[in-house]
Structures are given as C-alpha cells and as structure tokens.
Amino acid sequence: MEEMELLRVVRKAATKMVKAAQRQLADQEFRQTLLKERAGKLEYWMMKKMKIEEKKKDKNELVRRQSSMWIDEAELVKKVLEAIVDTTPL
C-alpha cells in the first residue's frame, strides 16, 4: 500500500516537472519572439529615420541650388550699387 502511495507521489512529481519544463520552454519561445519583433521594429525605425534624414538633405540641397540661381552675384552687386546711388527720399 505504501509502495502505491509512493508511486503516485512520484508520478505527480514527474508530471509537475514535465509541465514546468513545458511552461519554461513556452516562456523562452515567447521571449525569443518578442526579441525578434523588437529588433524588427528597431530596424524599421532606423530605416525610416535614415529616409527622413536623406529627404531633408535632398531638400536642403535643392533649396541651396535654387537660391544660388535666384540672385546672381554680379546682379546683386549691381542692385546694391544702384540702391546706394539712386536713393529716393521717403
């Protein structure tokens, strides 16, 4: 009778150990999945940030090139001299 009781206790302990191992494995898989998702989100965020920076650089370069076309330096000097010489009283 004691042997049967001992056998039942051993079986319960073995069952609990198996369930604990399964829970631990599931938890580990879950953590790995979270790490992969976080890494993916970080990579996406970094790519998006790089694209935004690239667009800013392109826009600034375009504005710089356009602004140099707006006023030619010789024309600017001519207009400044003209403003100095031809002052109109208010």
Helices and strands as residue ranges (DSSP letters): H 2-70, H 73-85
